[in-house]
Amino acid sequence: MTMTLTDLPGQTPGPVLAPLRDRFDGVHRIAVLRGGGLGDLLFAMPAVEALAAAYPDARITLLGTPLHGALLEGRPGPVHGVELLPAARGVRGADDAADPLATARFHVRMRAEGFDLAVQLHGGGRYSNPFLLALGARHTVGTMTGDAAPLERTVPYLYYQHEVVRWLETVAQAGAAPVTMEPVVRVLDEERRRGEELLGGGRGTGASRGVVVVHPGATDPRRRWPAESFAELARRALNDDHRVVVVGDASDVPTAERIVALAGGERMRGRLVSLAGALTLPELVGVLASADVLVGNDSGPRHLAQAVGTPTVSVYWVGNLINGGPLTRREHRVHLSWTTACPVCGQDSRQPGWTAERCEHDDSFVAEVEVGPVFDDVRQVLAHGRRR
């Protein structure tokens, strides 16, 4: 049966993103499968919020990664607990690192939990659907490609769909209507205090000052704007009397140091610093929440900045924008590269890697994005923030 929000008892009439199926009866324990990185989790959070609203008496357990656990531990939200996924093909880790014995033990332990509903928010289902079915839940919901094992209720997995919308459409199969269309991460008081300490007082206080956080990293090197472009943007921000802080994980340290050197180095001591490789995840949350704007690539920290309420100016390859770009533009600006072929060998890159072979080149697909328009948006976002 297909329902609208006005048909659901206790629900306020409002828009529904996708047709709602009947809710399942007697749901007290829900498992949500979502591996991957920080951005992957954030894209799934509006769907988890929807599940929590549809099943307010249920306990929701996220089957995720250590990074997910670190973000969600002690944080208010719809997830009651995180169970760490074992190394399993197509679910967590590289294929050659799969641990069948650990996976079998995980499933024995999870079956003992007696899940009433298991929801796959992980991918096309070739590997994740069998993994989900092995949990032994009474009901299953998820996505599926043509070669995936069917679940009780599914929606087709077609690559070019915004991830937030994809997962909201998926949980609609369990009768869960949207609560929010964008991920929200609630910042803890101690995180905000620590962020302000690390930024030397937090958001800019003068009429022309602000804190510009730069994140130059991305999991796929093809999504990275060149260090020279970030450095030029940093120089312009410094010339406008803003402070610039570069963040990233340990792998981003060489790029961060290059950006700092190109943008002024020791001459800008105190106004230009790198915290790359030096922050815990809670500290990163605090830094992003205390910044005035984040400038970065399509990456987990970009999505996290938006989720904690900080404006963003981002550089995207056009295909990634379809799947993971911000939905609004007042505080979240995007600049696109329309490159559709490898800059080195010319291989067509319009098909995602899971359906087409990827060439061996890692050259940037977004190098063509010019600094000037990006910095113009930084100025506009900062001006709007001061008015706000």
Buried (B, 14 or more C-beta within 10 A) or exposed (E): EEBBBEEBEEBEEEEBBBEBBBBBEEBEBBBBBBBBBBBBBBBBBBBBBBBBBBBEEBBBBBBBBEBBBBBBEEBEBBBBEBBEBBBBBBBBBEEEEBBEEEBEEBBEEBEEBEBBBBBBBBBBBBBBBBBBBBBBBBBBBBBBBEEBBEBBBBBEBEBEBBBBBBBBBBBBBBBBBBBEBBBBBEBBEEBBEBBBBBBEEBBBEEEEBBBBBBBBBBBBEBBBBBBBBBBBBBBBBBEBEBBBBBBBBEEBBEBBBBBBBBBBEEEBEEBBBBBBBBBEBBBBBBBBBBBBBBBBBBBBBBBBBBBBEBBBBBBBBBBBBBBBBBEEEEBBBBBBBEBEEBBEEEBEBEBEEEEEEBBEEEBBBBBBBEBEEBBBBBBBBBEEBBEE
